[in-house]
Amino acid sequence: MTRTPIHSMRRTTAVGLLLGTIVIIGAGVVGAYPHDAVCARWTDIRDKYAAKHHEVPVSSGVVTDKLALQVLASPDGATFTVVLVGADGMGCIIAVGKGWEPGQNAVKGEGRT
């Protein structure tokens, strides 16, 4: 089986993002921010990345009652940024990357119960 470099990169990026999120949650960091993350007000991060990289919010999810995950991506998917956002309005950039591909939610009965 031959994989093209772009498929390997996309798979590596997706797996890395998933594992990184699991490590953060598993390490008990939920509710606090990673020490090596760049943090600022969520609205400032959103506005800066919109102006600098043309990234806009494309996906989000609730992690806890005090923490959400936001994904910003450029319209062509060339770049993306993953931000943890707290209930206090602060956000911390936990990942940046290239080659964002929009997904879709699983259909009930296919991987979700």
C-alpha positions in Angstrom: 0.0 0.0 0.0 1.4 3.4 -1.0 0.6 6.5 0.9 1.2 9.9 -0.4 3.1 12.4 1.8 -0.1 14.6 2.2 -2.1 11.6 3.5 0.6 10.7 6.0 0.9 14.3 7.1 -2.9 14.6 7.6 -3.1 11.4 9.5 -0.1 12.3 11.7 -1.6 15.8 12.4 -5.0 14.3 13.3 -3.5 11.6 15.5 -1.2 14.1 17.2 -4.0 16.5 17.9 -6.1 13.7 19.4 -3.3 12.3 21.5 -2.4 15.8 22.7 -5.9 16.5 23.8 -6.1 13.2 25.6 -2.7 13.9 27.4 -4.0 17.3 28.5 -7.2 15.8 29.9 -5.5 12.7 31.3 -2.8 14.8 33.0 -5.4 16.7 35.0 -4.8 19.9 33.2 -8.5 20.4 32.5 -9.6 23.6 34.2 -6.1 25.0 34.1 -3.9 26.0 31.2 -0.8 24.2 30.0 2.3 25.9 31.3 4.0 26.2 27.9 0.9 27.5 26.1 0.6 31.1 24.8 -2.4 32.6 26.5 -4.5 35.8 26.0 -8.1 36.9 25.9 -10.0 34.5 23.6 -11.4 37.5 21.6 -7.8 38.9 21.1 -6.5 35.5 19.8 -9.5 35.1 17.5 -9.1 38.6 16.1 -5.3 38.4 15.7 -5.4 35.0 13.9 -8.3 36.4 11.6 -6.1 39.3 10.7 -2.8 37.6 10.4 -3.7 34.2 9.0 -7.3 34.7 7.8 -8.3 32.0 10.3 -11.9 31.8 11.6 -13.6 29.5 14.0 -14.6 26.3 12.2 -15.2 23.8 15.1 -15.7 23.8 18.8 -16.6 21.5 21.7 -17.2 21.6 25.4 -14.5 19.9 27.4 -15.9 20.7 30.9 -18.3 23.2 32.3 -15.4 25.6 32.6 -13.4 24.8 29.4 -14.1 24.6 25.7 -12.0 23.7 22.7 -12.0 26.0 19.6 -10.4 25.3 16.2 -9.6 28.2 13.9 -8.7 27.5 10.3 -8.0 29.5 7.1 -10.6 29.1 4.4 -8.4 26.9 2.3 -7.3 24.8 5.3 -3.7 25.9 4.8 -3.3 26.7 8.5 -5.2 26.0 11.7 -4.9 26.8 15.4 -6.4 24.9 18.4 -7.3 27.0 21.5 -8.5 26.0 24.9 -11.0 28.7 26.2 -11.9 29.1 29.8 -15.1 30.4 31.3 -13.1 33.4 32.3 -12.7 34.4 28.6 -9.0 33.5 28.5 -7.7 31.3 25.7 -4.5 29.3 25.4 -3.1 28.1 22.1 -2.3 24.5 22.4 -1.5 23.5 18.8 -0.9 25.1 15.4 -0.6 23.2 12.1 -1.0 23.0 8.4 -3.5 21.1 6.2 -6.8 21.4 8.1 -9.5 19.2 6.7 -13.0 19.7 7.8 -14.7 16.6 9.1 -18.3 15.8 9.9 -19.9 14.4 13.0 -20.4 10.6 13.1 -23.8 9.3 12.1 -25.6 7.7 15.1 -24.7 4.0 15.1 -21.4 4.6 13.4 -18.9 5.1 16.2 -21.3 6.8 18.6 -23.9 5.3 20.9 
